[in-house]
Amino acid sequence: MGEVFVKTGIVIGLLSMLYFSADTTGARHPNVEDRITNALESIDVDDEHIAWGIACIGLELWEQQFNLNFDWLPDPESPRRQYYHLIEQIKKRQN
């Protein structure tokens, strides 16, 4: 059970960086969404793991805070799929 707390704690810690700005880009460091994605991929969890869901909830709260109006999949096959759908939108807005 402790493993779940460690993995989700990593994600929550990185998500906290989002709440300072609607912009995720960094001058010296990777973009916040890249850091979150790298962490999720590094902890090597399946598509249904709670860490993906926590990441989506964090993105939803950030979206609401800054009125970002993301397009959410109505019935995603997994939390991982929803997460990457949101990340694609973040990336498109940076270009």
Secondary structure, DSSP 8 states (H G I E B T S, - for coil): -HHHHHHHHHHHHHHGGGGG-S----SSS--HHHHHHHHHHHTT--TT-HHHHHHHHHHHHHHHHHT------SS-SSHHHHHHHHHHHHHHHH-
